[in-house]
Amino acid sequence: MFKEFKEFAMRGNVVDMAVGIVIGAAFGTIVKSFVDDVLMPPIGLLLGNVDFSNLFLVIKEGAVSAPYATLEAAKEAGAVTLNYGAFFNTVVSFVIVAFAVFMVIKSLNRMKKQEEEKQEAPPEPSSEERLLTEIRDLLAK
């Protein structure tokens, strides 16, 4: 059983998939940081000094009554909140990741299509075939 597992784990597809998952997780972290730390602050500033990570709606107040200055204060008070700002950040992150994956897949498909076109191209005629073609053309005249 161990031998079968080892064969399964060492196949190329499994190793490639594992590498892809690790790189994908790292890429997701980078995109999250880009959205939270680089992209959303200027957008929030343009929209009137809004911090998207602190946009929330109190569903049920906690031990300390509302209003809460930040999402962290609401959580510390035990309030039940609907965190639509964090959701918006996540949606923006998803769109960026989806676009990046789209671009990668698009370029892979283009390279695959070029490879197929190279394979489908007829081979150059041999010297005998060229000579026979010339003879045929001369006879046709």
C-alpha positions as CSV (number, residue, x, y, z in Angstrom):
1,M,0.0,0.0,0.0
2,F,2.9,2.4,0.8
3,K,4.4,1.6,-2.6
4,E,1.2,2.5,-4.4
5,F,0.9,5.7,-2.4
6,K,4.5,6.6,-3.2
7,E,3.9,6.0,-7.0
8,F,0.7,8.1,-6.8
9,A,2.4,11.0,-4.9
10,M,5.4,11.1,-7.2
11,R,3.6,11.2,-10.5
12,G,4.2,14.4,-12.4
13,N,0.6,15.6,-12.2
14,V,0.4,15.4,-8.4
15,V,3.7,17.2,-7.9
16,D,2.7,19.9,-10.5
17,M,-0.6,20.3,-8.7
18,A,1.0,20.7,-5.3
19,V,3.4,23.3,-6.7
20,G,0.5,25.2,-8.3
21,I,-1.5,25.2,-5.0
22,V,1.4,26.5,-3.0
23,I,2.1,29.3,-5.6
24,G,-1.6,30.0,-5.8
25,A,-1.8,30.5,-2.1
26,A,1.2,32.8,-2.1
27,F,-0.3,34.7,-5.0
28,G,-3.6,35.0,-3.1
29,T,-1.8,36.5,-0.2
30,I,0.0,39.0,-2.4
31,V,-3.2,40.0,-4.1
32,K,-5.0,40.4,-0.7
33,S,-2.2,42.7,0.5
34,F,-2.3,44.6,-2.8
35,V,-6.1,45.2,-2.4
36,D,-6.1,45.9,1.3
37,D,-2.9,48.0,1.5
38,V,-2.4,49.6,-1.9
39,L,-5.6,49.7,-3.9
40,M,-8.4,50.3,-1.4
41,P,-6.8,53.2,0.6
42,P,-6.7,55.6,-2.5
43,I,-10.2,54.5,-3.5
44,G,-11.4,55.1,0.0
45,L,-9.7,58.5,0.0
46,L,-11.4,59.4,-3.2
47,L,-14.8,58.4,-1.8
48,G,-14.5,60.6,1.2
49,N,-11.9,59.1,3.5
50,V,-13.7,55.7,3.8
51,D,-11.8,52.7,5.2
52,F,-13.5,49.7,3.6
53,S,-12.2,47.2,6.1
54,N,-14.2,49.1,8.8
55,L,-17.5,49.2,6.9
56,F,-20.0,47.1,8.8
57,L,-23.6,47.0,9.9
58,V,-24.5,46.1,13.5
59,I,-27.1,43.3,13.5
60,K,-27.2,42.8,17.3
61,E,-25.5,45.1,19.8
62,G,-22.9,43.6,22.2
63,A,-22.3,44.2,25.9
64,V,-21.4,47.9,25.2
65,S,-24.1,49.7,23.1
66,A,-23.5,51.1,19.7
67,P,-22.2,53.1,17.9
68,Y,-18.8,51.4,17.5
69,A,-15.9,53.4,16.0
70,T,-14.3,50.4,14.4
71,L,-15.1,46.8,13.5
72,E,-12.6,45.7,16.1
73,A,-14.4,47.7,18.8
74,A,-17.7,46.1,17.8
75,K,-16.2,42.6,18.0
76,E,-14.7,43.3,21.4
77,A,-18.1,44.4,22.6
78,G,-19.5,41.1,21.4
79,A,-21.7,42.7,18.7
80,V,-23.0,40.7,15.8
81,T,-22.0,42.5,12.6
82,L,-22.4,42.2,8.8
83,N,-18.9,43.1,7.5
84,Y,-19.8,44.3,4.0
85,G,-16.5,46.3,3.7
86,A,-14.4,43.2,4.2
87,F,-16.6,41.4,1.7
88,F,-16.1,44.2,-0.9
89,N,-12.3,43.8,-0.4
90,T,-12.6,40.1,-0.9
91,V,-14.6,40.6,-4.1
92,V,-12.0,43.0,-5.5
93,S,-9.3,40.4,-4.6
94,F,-11.2,37.7,-6.4
95,V,-11.6,39.8,-9.5
96,I,-7.9,40.5,-9.6
97,V,-7.0,36.8,-9.1
98,A,-9.6,35.8,-11.7
99,F,-8.2,38.3,-14.2
100,A,-4.6,37.1,-13.6
101,V,-5.7,33.4,-14.0
102,F,-7.6,34.4,-17.2
103,M,-4.5,36.1,-18.6
104,V,-2.3,33.0,-17.8
105,I,-4.9,30.6,-19.4
106,K,-5.2,32.9,-22.4
107,S,-1.4,32.9,-23.0
108,L,-1.2,29.1,-22.5
109,N,-4.0,28.6,-25.0
110,R,-2.2,30.9,-27.5
111,M,1.0,29.0,-27.1
112,K,-0.8,25.7,-27.4
113,K,-2.6,26.9,-30.6
114,Q,0.8,28.0,-32.1
115,E,2.2,24.6,-31.2
116,E,-0.7,22.8,-32.9
117,E,-0.4,25.0,-36.0
118,K,3.3,24.1,-36.2
119,Q,2.4,20.4,-36.0
120,E,-0.4,20.7,-38.6
121,A,1.8,22.5,-41.1
122,P,2.6,20.2,-44.0
123,P,6.2,19.2,-44.2
124,E,8.4,20.7,-46.9
125,P,8.4,18.6,-50.1
126,S,11.4,16.5,-50.7
127,S,13.8,17.3,-53.6
128,E,12.2,14.4,-55.6
129,E,8.7,15.8,-55.0
130,R,9.8,19.3,-56.1
131,L,11.4,17.8,-59.2
132,L,8.3,15.8,-60.1
133,T,6.2,18.9,-59.5
134,E,8.3,20.9,-61.9
135,I,8.1,18.1,-64.5
136,R,4.3,18.0,-64.1
137,D,4.0,21.7,-64.6
138,L,6.2,21.6,-67.7
139,L,4.2,18.8,-69.2
140,A,1.0,20.7,-68.4
141,K,2.3,23.7,-70.5
